């Protein structure tokens, strides 16, 4: 890691939080585990699919190379949320779709981060599986300054650009995980992690806030309010999707 970003690694803390792909690269090299949070799309979709027994392969691009990758993995390929297909980035569509044993799920945010992390365990977390993920992480003995947990809220992109947009729903998702870890006795959160936890703990109605935030309104406007409803099913799932051999599978 370059000297110029050592200040960003949040050393000395057992719970660390940073945004997006760049944050995952900065924190991931020293982390015992990377927890990816993409509440209104990727990680909620992963939780729904893994809950049904599907192994989910993250992939960075939704193009011809994704089709080649899916064929090599003998997996179905999810399409974009607005495209026609039984499997897509929509959690509601995945819940309605026929069962498949293997699914490639491309996305520009959460999937890209998960696929880019190398040499470190990766967990897909969302509001649906906060308690299950926190229990599993604690059981691994992680969350100490020398074996830190890196929580990565994925964020979004401004439409038609490569410009990242910090997303309220992912900040609350990161805060939910951080708060659950602190509640379980991990007492060394970084200032970033503690602030995220405080934001979650201080929100009286997380469902209403996410429904009314920019990303929630965006999905409702294009006909995907059901995705928001599924994404805000707090602690509805006991799954712990862990990236094993390039696919997320349940490791509870």
Rosetta blueprint (number, residue, H / E / L):
1 X L
2 X L
3 X H
4 X H
5 X H
6 X H
7 X H
8 X H
9 X L
10 X L
11 X L
12 X L
13 X L
14 X L
15 X E
16 X E
17 X E
18 X L
19 X L
20 X H
21 X H
22 X H
23 X H
24 X H
25 X H
26 X H
27 X H
28 X H
29 X L
30 X L
31 X L
32 X L
33 X E
34 X E
35 X E
36 X E
37 X E
38 X L
39 X L
40 X L
41 X L
42 X H
43 X H
44 X H
45 X H
46 X H
47 X H
48 X H
49 X H
50 X H
51 X H
52 X L
53 X L
54 X L
55 X E
56 X E
57 X E
58 X E
59 X E
60 X L
61 X L
62 X L
63 X L
64 X H
65 X H
66 X H
67 X H
68 X H
69 X H
70 X H
71 X H
72 X H
73 X L
74 X L
75 X L
76 X E
77 X E
78 X L
79 X E
80 X L
81 X L
82 X L
83 X L
84 X L
85 X L
86 X L
87 X L
88 X E
89 X L
90 X L
91 X H
92 X H
93 X H
94 X H
95 X H
96 X H
97 X L
98 X L
99 X L
100 X L
101 X L
102 X E
103 X E
104 X E
105 X E
106 X E
107 X L
108 X L
109 X L
110 X H
111 X H
112 X H
113 X H
114 X H
115 X H
116 X H
117 X L
118 X L
119 X L
120 X L
121 X E
122 X E
123 X E
124 X E
125 X E
126 X L
127 X H
128 X H
129 X H
130 X H
131 X H
132 X H
133 X H
134 X H
135 X H
136 X H
137 X H
138 X H
139 X H
140 X L
141 X L
142 X L
143 X L
144 X E
145 X L
146 X L
147 X E
148 X L
149 X E
150 X E
151 X E
152 X E
153 X E
154 X L
155 X L
156 X E
157 X E
158 X L
159 X L
160 X L
161 X L
162 X L
163 X L
164 X E
165 X E
166 X L
167 X L
168 X H
169 X H
170 X H
171 X H
172 X H
173 X H
174 X H
175 X H
176 X H
177 X H
178 X H
179 X H
180 X H
181 X H
182 X H
183 X H
184 X L
185 X L
186 X L
187 X L
188 X L
189 X E
190 X L
191 X H
192 X H
193 X H
194 X H
195 X H
196 X H
197 X H
198 X H
199 X H
200 X H
201 X H
202 X L
203 X L
204 X L
205 X L
206 X H
207 X H
208 X H
209 X H
210 X H
211 X H
212 X H
213 X L
214 X H
215 X H
216 X H
217 X H
218 X H
219 X H
220 X H
221 X H
222 X L
223 X L
224 X L
225 X H
226 X H
227 X H
228 X H
229 X H
230 X H
231 X H
232 X L
233 X L
234 X L
235 X L
236 X L
237 X L
238 X L
239 X L
240 X L
241 X E
242 X E
243 X E
244 X E
245 X L
246 X L
247 X E
248 X E
249 X E
250 X E
251 X L
252 X L
